[in-house]
Amino acid sequence: MANPSLSEQSTHIHIADFYSKEGRSLYLRKITFNDCGASAMIVMLFPSATNGIDTTCQKCINNCLRLGIASLSIVNIFSRNENNTPSSDKINNSVILQEAEQCDQVILAFGSGKSYTERKGELLTMLQHCKGKLFTLKSSKGTLCSHPLSPYCKEWNIVPFEFDDKA
């Protein structure tokens, strides 16, 4: 556009999804905003049944752009949720560990509810070696491990995660 009053600011977002060979498990959604800068991994519960960019993913994108995060890996403690029965496998665990080692910060955002406590505990044990880069979303009510869709988590407040925190 040839209007001298306007200044163009473009954001190019690349999104890649990594599924199991049969296409039933979503292991990783990798979103890149910039080729250089901080990288983060966010850990939530299970993939959306919606193909494409759902509300949760959009909130993640908006907050990453606001915070200057260059790339985001979205993983879930469960890679599949068929018939409201979440499940995971060794591949999901290895993807979570690989992404955790490659990123600058790991953000725990699987919700503060009492559901799936055994699997959440397994995840925390798996990530014990990443202590220095574990963070969590803290809601405006002070709740840790808040999910991005929480009405009290509109703008991300990322704080260090301590293993004595209740997850």
C-alpha positions as CSV (number, residue, x, y, z in Angstrom):
1,M,0.0,0.0,0.0
2,A,1.4,3.4,-1.0
3,N,0.1,5.4,1.9
4,P,2.9,7.3,3.7
5,S,0.8,7.4,6.9
6,L,1.0,3.6,7.2
7,S,3.8,1.4,8.4
8,E,3.6,-2.3,7.7
9,Q,4.4,-4.8,10.5
10,S,4.2,-8.4,9.4
11,T,4.2,-11.6,11.4
12,H,4.8,-14.8,9.6
13,I,3.7,-17.8,11.7
14,H,4.8,-21.4,10.7
15,I,2.8,-24.2,12.3
16,A,3.7,-27.9,12.0
17,D,1.8,-30.7,13.6
18,F,3.4,-34.1,14.3
19,Y,1.0,-37.1,14.4
20,S,1.4,-40.8,14.8
21,K,1.6,-42.7,11.6
22,E,-2.1,-43.7,11.8
23,G,-3.0,-40.1,12.6
24,R,-4.8,-40.8,15.9
25,S,-2.3,-39.3,18.3
26,L,-1.0,-35.7,18.1
27,Y,2.4,-35.5,19.7
28,L,3.5,-32.0,19.0
29,R,2.4,-28.7,17.5
30,K,5.4,-26.5,16.7
31,I,4.7,-22.8,16.1
32,T,7.5,-20.6,14.9
33,F,7.2,-16.8,14.9
34,N,10.8,-15.8,14.5
35,D,14.0,-17.6,13.5
36,C,16.0,-16.4,16.5
37,G,15.0,-15.7,20.1
38,A,13.7,-17.6,23.2
39,S,11.8,-20.9,22.7
40,A,9.2,-22.3,25.0
41,M,7.3,-25.5,25.4
42,I,3.9,-25.5,27.0
43,V,2.5,-28.7,28.5
44,M,-1.3,-29.1,28.6
45,L,-3.7,-32.1,29.1
46,F,-4.7,-33.5,25.7
47,P,-5.0,-32.3,22.1
48,S,-8.2,-30.6,20.9
49,A,-10.6,-32.5,18.8
50,T,-10.7,-29.5,16.5
51,N,-8.5,-29.5,13.5
52,G,-6.6,-26.3,13.0
53,I,-6.1,-23.4,15.3
54,D,-8.5,-23.7,18.2
55,T,-9.1,-21.2,21.0
56,T,-6.4,-22.6,23.2
57,C,-3.8,-22.5,20.4
58,Q,-4.8,-18.9,19.5
59,K,-4.4,-17.8,23.2
60,C,-0.9,-19.4,23.2
61,I,0.0,-17.6,20.0
62,N,-1.2,-14.2,21.2
63,N,0.6,-14.5,24.5
64,C,3.9,-15.7,22.9
65,L,3.8,-12.8,20.5
66,R,3.2,-10.4,23.4
67,L,6.0,-11.9,25.5
68,G,8.5,-12.0,22.5
69,I,8.8,-15.8,22.5
70,A,10.2,-16.8,19.1
71,S,8.9,-20.4,19.0
72,L,6.5,-22.5,20.9
73,S,6.2,-26.3,21.2
74,I,2.7,-27.4,22.4
75,V,2.7,-30.9,23.9
76,N,0.2,-32.7,26.1
77,I,0.4,-35.2,28.9
78,F,-2.0,-37.3,26.8
79,S,-1.5,-37.6,23.0
80,R,-4.9,-39.0,22.4
81,N,-8.4,-38.5,23.8
82,E,-10.9,-40.9,22.1
83,N,-14.3,-41.3,23.6
84,N,-13.3,-39.1,26.6
85,T,-10.6,-41.6,27.5
86,P,-7.2,-39.9,27.4
87,S,-4.2,-42.0,26.7
88,S,-0.5,-41.6,26.1
89,D,2.5,-43.8,25.0
90,K,6.3,-44.0,25.0
91,I,6.5,-41.8,21.8
92,N,4.6,-39.0,23.6
93,N,7.0,-39.3,26.5
94,S,10.0,-39.2,24.3
95,V,8.7,-36.1,22.4
96,I,8.0,-34.3,25.6
97,L,11.6,-35.0,26.9
98,Q,13.2,-34.1,23.5
99,E,11.3,-30.8,23.3
100,A,12.0,-30.0,27.0
101,E,15.7,-30.4,26.4
102,Q,15.7,-28.2,23.3
103,C,13.7,-25.3,24.6
104,D,14.6,-22.4,26.9
105,Q,11.6,-22.8,29.2
106,V,9.0,-25.4,29.9
107,I,5.6,-24.0,30.9
108,L,3.3,-26.3,32.9
109,A,-0.3,-25.4,32.1
110,F,-2.2,-28.7,32.5
111,G,-4.7,-27.2,34.9
112,S,-4.8,-27.1,38.7
113,G,-7.7,-29.6,39.0
114,K,-7.4,-33.0,40.8
115,S,-7.9,-35.0,37.5
116,Y,-5.1,-37.1,36.1
117,T,-2.9,-36.6,39.2
118,E,-1.0,-39.9,38.5
119,R,-0.1,-38.8,34.9
120,K,0.8,-35.3,36.1
121,G,3.2,-36.9,38.7
122,E,4.8,-39.0,36.0
123,L,5.4,-35.9,33.9
124,L,6.9,-34.0,36.8
125,T,9.2,-37.0,37.5
126,M,10.2,-37.1,33.8
127,L,11.0,-33.3,33.8
128,Q,12.9,-33.4,37.2
129,H,16.2,-32.9,35.3
130,C,14.9,-29.6,33.8
131,K,14.3,-27.9,37.2
132,G,16.1,-24.7,36.1
133,K,13.8,-24.1,33.2
134,L,10.4,-25.2,34.6
135,F,7.8,-22.5,34.8
136,T,4.0,-22.4,35.3
137,L,1.1,-20.2,34.4
138,K,-0.1,-18.4,37.4
139,S,-3.6,-17.1,37.3
140,S,-4.8,-13.7,38.5
141,K,-6.2,-15.7,41.5
142,G,-2.7,-17.1,42.3
143,T,-3.5,-20.6,41.0
144,L,-0.5,-22.4,39.6
145,C,-0.4,-24.7,36.5
146,S,-3.4,-22.8,35.2
147,H,-4.7,-23.7,31.7
148,P,-4.5,-21.0,29.0
149,L,-8.3,-21.1,28.7
150,S,-8.8,-20.2,32.3
151,P,-10.7,-16.9,32.5
152,Y,-8.1,-15.9,35.1
153,C,-5.2,-16.4,32.7
154,K,-6.0,-13.9,29.9
155,E,-2.5,-12.6,29.9
156,W,0.2,-15.0,30.9
157,N,2.0,-14.5,34.2
158,I,4.8,-17.1,33.9
159,V,6.5,-17.9,37.2
160,P,9.2,-20.4,38.2
161,F,7.8,-23.9,39.2
162,E,8.9,-25.3,42.4
163,F,8.6,-29.1,43.0
164,D,6.9,-28.5,46.3
165,D,4.2,-26.5,44.5
166,K,0.9,-28.4,44.2
167,A,0.4,-29.3,40.6
